[in-house]
């Protein structure tokens, strides 16, 4: 059975389907999609500026003028999938396809919104940043745009949230730990020191640290994932070197420097290198624009275990939230976006912008 859709929802779903077909998993395909989005927005009367950084294009569209400046943010890149994932289909009010939920459905909703605002220009400034590399870190997209001054009084990233609002997100600390041992013949392991066993002891020391038992109102605890391990070359030798990688997602309020110092103190014999660090997001629920968005959406605040491009705005003191439509199975088989929620999402943002311009003196929370 197929659920009837409104014209607004049909338009959003059609645009999202077109974006899915770009299969935005490589720089070439991402750039082609960015060019299409820029042209589509310009034809809709929206002012558009295209940035290029390290071979990747970002699009910044804008309408209106004055305060507050509302920054909408969506990423065009998606994770790889099977060929069928990039052949979108609509069934029973759902848009299936890779990126439909994360987050090309939200991107399409925001693009349609921008063309509507171009016809009914708000008394505030609304920007839409379409970026190329959120799934691979975000530094070349949103990180670069923020450095170029493309910021606002609030940033709304359209990540999958089922119309709830993520105020907080965990920070990222990814470490490479190297344990050393002593090589010996595999038939006489007591003559050597097995670096793999030493590495496991290192990991157990990290996992037992009390910092991983801390909690906040939005998070039960930080997370620790043993993500990679590499050691040994042959069966008949005790390995003398083992390298493993851990992915730590630490809580807002915790500090990566403190965490790193504690791990190094606990493992004085190990070599520890930082592979990647991303700051947490800790946006206050008391900011007036954040409260206004929540009141219009009528949904809940929560904390996001993963990381998103909100962290680039938060690092510069900009209230940043993740807020996107409903769906399921992002990064997996059967990914879909709920099409009625795409229309609802656009309407919530439109109403928020209308109220923000009415109360444009209420910028500071």
C-alpha positions in Angstrom: 0.0 0.0 0.0 1.3 3.4 -0.9 0.6 6.4 1.3 -0.5 9.6 -0.4 2.0 12.4 -0.2 1.5 16.2 -0.4 3.0 18.2 -3.2 5.6 19.6 -0.8 6.7 16.2 0.4 6.8 14.9 -3.2 9.1 17.7 -4.2 11.4 17.1 -1.3 11.5 13.3 -2.0 12.1 13.8 -5.7 15.1 16.1 -5.0 16.5 13.8 -2.3 16.2 10.9 -4.8 18.2 12.8 -7.4 20.9 13.5 -4.8 21.1 9.9 -3.8 21.7 8.9 -7.4 24.9 10.9 -7.4 26.5 8.2 -5.2 28.5 10.8 -3.4 31.3 8.5 -2.1 34.2 10.0 -4.1 35.5 13.5 -4.5 34.4 13.6 -8.2 30.9 12.5 -7.4 30.6 14.8 -4.4 31.8 17.8 -6.5 29.3 16.9 -9.2 26.5 16.9 -6.6 27.7 20.2 -5.2 27.6 21.8 -8.6 24.1 20.5 -9.1 22.9 21.9 -5.8 24.5 25.3 -6.5 22.7 25.5 -9.9 19.4 24.2 -8.4 19.5 26.8 -5.7 20.5 29.7 -8.0 17.6 28.8 -10.3 15.4 29.1 -7.3 16.5 32.7 -6.7 19.0 31.9 -3.9 22.4 33.6 -3.6 25.1 31.0 -3.9 28.9 30.9 -3.3 31.0 27.9 -4.0 34.2 27.3 -2.1 36.9 24.8 -3.1 39.4 23.4 -0.6 41.8 20.5 -1.2 39.9 19.4 -4.2 36.4 19.4 -2.6 33.6 21.8 -3.2 31.3 23.3 -0.5 28.2 25.4 -1.3 27.0 28.3 0.9 23.6 29.6 0.0 22.1 32.7 1.6 18.8 34.6 1.8 17.8 37.7 3.8 19.9 40.1 5.8 20.3 41.3 9.4 20.3 39.5 12.7 20.2 36.8 13.8 22.2 34.8 11.3 20.8 31.2 11.2 23.3 28.7 9.8 21.8 25.5 8.4 24.3 22.7 7.6 24.1 19.5 5.6 26.6 17.1 4.2 26.5 15.7 0.7 28.9 12.8 1.2 27.6 9.4 2.2 29.2 6.1 3.2 29.7 3.4 0.5 27.0 0.9 -0.2 25.8 -1.7 -2.6 24.7 -0.6 -6.2 21.0 -1.0 -5.2 21.5 1.4 -2.4 21.9 4.2 -4.9 18.7 3.4 -6.8 16.2 5.2 -4.5 12.6 4.0 -4.2 9.5 5.3 -2.4 7.4 2.8 -0.5 4.6 3.4 2.0 5.7 7.0 2.8 9.4 6.0 3.1 12.3 7.1 0.8 14.8 4.2 0.7 18.4 4.7 -0.4 21.9 5.4 0.8 22.0 8.8 2.4 18.2 9.2 2.5 18.4 9.4 6.3 22.0 10.5 6.7 21.4 13.0 5.4 20.3 13.8 1.9 16.6 13.9 2.9 17.4 16.8 5.3 19.5 18.5 2.7 16.6 18.4 0.2 14.3 19.8 2.8 16.6 22.7 3.5 17.2 23.4 -0.2 13.5 23.6 -0.8 13.1 25.8 2.2 15.8 28.2 0.9 13.9 28.6 -2.4 10.8 29.4 -0.5 12.6 32.0 1.6 14.0 33.6 -1.5 10.4 34.4 -2.5 9.3 35.5 1.0 12.6 37.0 2.2 13.0 37.0 6.0 14.2 39.9 8.1 17.1 37.9 9.3 19.9 36.1 7.5 19.6 32.4 6.7 22.6 30.5 5.3 22.8 26.9 4.1 26.2 25.2 4.0 26.4 22.0 1.9 29.6 20.3 2.7 31.6 17.4 1.2 33.4 15.5 3.9 31.5 15.1 7.2 31.7 11.3 7.0 35.5 11.6 6.8 36.1 14.2 9.5 34.7 17.5 8.2 37.9 19.5 8.3 37.9 20.2 4.6 34.3 21.2 4.5 32.6 22.7 7.6 35.9 23.2 9.4 37.2 25.2 6.4 34.0 27.2 6.0 34.1 28.2 9.7 37.7 29.4 9.3 36.4 31.6 6.3 33.9 33.2 8.6 30.8 31.3 7.4 29.2 31.2 10.9 26.0 32.3 12.6 24.3 33.0 15.8 23.1 29.4 15.8 24.1 26.4 13.7 21.6 23.6 12.9 23.1 20.4 11.4 20.5 18.2 9.8 21.8 14.9 11.1 19.4 12.0 11.8 17.6 12.8 15.0 14.0 11.8 14.5 13.1 15.5 15.0 14.7 15.5 18.5 17.4 18.0 19.2 21.0 16.9 20.2 22.5 19.6 22.5 25.6 17.6 23.3 27.9 15.3 21.5 30.9 13.3 22.8 34.4 14.3 22.0 36.7 12.0 20.0 40.2 10.8 21.1 41.7 8.1 18.9 45.0 6.7 20.1 47.6 4.4 18.6 49.3 2.4 21.4 52.5 0.4 20.8 53.5 -2.4 23.2 57.0 -4.0 22.9 58.1 -7.4 23.8 61.0 -9.8 23.3 61.1 -12.2 20.3 61.8 -15.9 20.7 61.1 -19.2 19.0 57.4 -20.0 19.0 58.1 -23.4 20.6 59.8 -21.7 23.6 57.5 -18.7 24.4 58.9 -18.6 27.9 62.2 -17.3 26.5 60.5 -14.2 25.1 57.9 -11.6 26.0 54.7 -11.7 23.9 53.9 -8.1 22.8 50.3 -9.1 22.0 49.7 -10.2 25.6 51.4 -7.0 26.7 49.1 -5.0 24.5 46.0 -6.7 25.9 47.2 -5.8 29.4 47.7 -2.2 28.3 44.1 -2.2 27.0 42.7 -3.7 30.2 44.5 -0.9 32.2 42.8 1.7 30.0 39.4 0.1 30.2 39.6 -0.1 34.0 40.2 3.7 34.5 37.6 5.4 36.6 37.1 8.1 34.0 35.1 5.6 31.9 32.6 5.3 34.8 31.7 9.0 34.8 28.3 10.1 33.5 26.2 13.2 32.7 22.5 13.9 32.4 22.7 13.0 28.7 25.2 10.2 28.7 25.5 7.0 30.9 29.3 6.9 30.3 32.1 7.5 27.8 32.8 4.7 25.3 36.0 2.8 24.6 36.4 0.7 21.4 39.4 -1.5 20.7 39.3 -0.8 17.0 42.5 -2.1 15.4 45.4 -4.4 16.3 48.5 -5.4 14.4 51.2 -7.8 15.4 53.2 -10.8 14.4 54.4 -12.1 11.0 54.8 -15.8 11.4 53.4 -18.6 13.6 56.7 -19.9 14.9 57.9 -16.6 16.6 56.9 -14.8 19.7 56.0 -11.2 18.5 58.1 -8.5 19.9 55.9 -5.6 18.8 52.1 -5.0 18.9 50.2 -1.9 17.9 46.6 -1.3 18.6 44.2 1.6 18.1 41.5 2.7 20.5 38.5 5.0 19.7 37.5 6.9 22.9 34.3 9.0 22.9 34.6 11.2 26.0 32.0 13.3 27.7 31.4 17.0 27.6 33.1 18.4 30.7 35.9 15.9 30.4 39.2 17.0 28.8 41.2 15.1 26.2 44.5 16.4 27.6 43.6 15.0 31.1 42.5 11.7 29.6 45.7 11.4 27.5 47.9 12.3 30.5 46.1 9.6 32.7 46.6 6.9 30.0 50.3 7.8 29.6 50.8 7.6 33.4 49.1 4.2 33.5 51.2 2.9 30.6 54.7 4.3 31.1 56.3 1.6 29.0 54.0 2.1 25.9 54.4 4.5 23.1 51.2 6.4 22.6 50.4 8.7 19.7 47.2 10.7 19.0 45.7 9.7 15.7 42.7 12.1 15.8 41.0 14.5 18.2 37.6 16.1 17.9 36.1 18.4 20.5 32.8 17.7 22.2 29.7 19.8 21.8 28.0 21.2 24.9 25.3 23.6 23.9 23.1 25.1 26.6 19.4 24.4 26.5 18.9 27.9 27.9 20.0 29.8 24.8 16.9 31.6 23.5 17.2 30.4 20.0 17.7 26.8 21.1 14.7 27.1 23.4 12.6 28.5 20.5 13.6 25.7 18.2 12.6 23.1 20.9 9.3 24.8 21.5 8.4 24.8 17.9 9.6 21.2 17.3 7.8 20.0 20.4 10.4 17.2 20.9 13.2 16.3 23.3 16.8 17.3 24.0 19.3 14.5 24.0 23.1 13.8 23.7 24.6 12.3 20.6 27.2 9.4 21.0 28.7 10.1 17.7 30.3 13.2 16.3 29.1 15.7 13.7 30.1 19.0 12.1 28.5 20.8 15.1 31.8 20.5 16.8 33.4 23.1 14.4 30.8 25.7 15.4 30.9 24.8 19.1 34.7 25.3 19.1 34.1 28.9 18.2 31.4 29.4 20.9 28.5 29.2 18.5 25.4 27.3 19.8 25.2 24.2 17.6 22.6 21.5 17.6 21.9 18.4 15.6 18.3 18.4 14.3 17.0 16.3 11.5 14.1 14.3 10.2 13.0 10.8 11.1 14.1 7.5 9.5 16.2 4.4 10.3 19.2 2.3 9.4 21.7 5.0 8.4 25.0 3.5 7.3 23.3 0.1 6.9 21.0 -1.9 4.6 17.5 -0.7 4.2 18.3 2.9 5.1 15.2 5.2 4.7 13.8 8.6 5.6 10.2 9.1 6.6 8.9 11.4 3.9 6.2 13.1 6.0 8.9 14.0 8.5 10.9 15.6 5.7 7.9 18.0 5.1 7.4 18.5 8.9 11.2 19.2 9.2 11.0 21.9 6.6 8.0 23.5 8.2 9.6 23.5 11.7 12.7 25.3 10.3 10.5 27.8 8.4 8.5 28.6 11.5 11.7 28.9 13.6 13.1 31.4 11.1 9.9 33.4 11.1 9.9 33.6 14.9 13.6 34.3 15.0 13.2 37.3 12.8 10.3 38.5 14.9 12.5 38.4 18.0 15.8 39.3 16.3 17.0 41.3 19.4 17.1 38.0 21.3 20.4 36.7 20.0 22.3 36.1 23.2 21.1 33.4 25.5 
